[in-house]
Amino acid sequence: MEKKKYSSYAEIDRDLVILKLEKDINYQKLVLSFQKTKEGITPQKIVNGFVSSYTDYFSESYPKILQSILPFVFNWFINKKRGH
């Protein structure tokens, strides 16, 4: 990286002002990001996310669960009627 050569104090002051503004902007972005993250981590949102992920999982696998359980349920009812 080449060093920048300044010909006057005004150029140095201008670059310092620009760097300070960039620093302030980056700090505000960090603060905003932290606030959004903090708002996103509430107990209600965590529970809703947990429940919705399991609801999606079970809604997709529900037919498979029924297909595997139904034969056992039918056999249990048949055996119960026969008195076994």
FENSULRA-V355592 format. One record per helix or strand of 2 or more residues. SS is the DSSP state (h for helix, s for strand). FROM is the first residue (numbers start at 1). LEN is the number of residues. If there is no record, write none. Layout:
# FENSULRA-V355592
ss=SS from=FROM len=LEN
ss=SS from=FROM len=LEN
This chain:
# FENSULRA-V355592
ss=h from=9 len=32
ss=h from=43 len=40
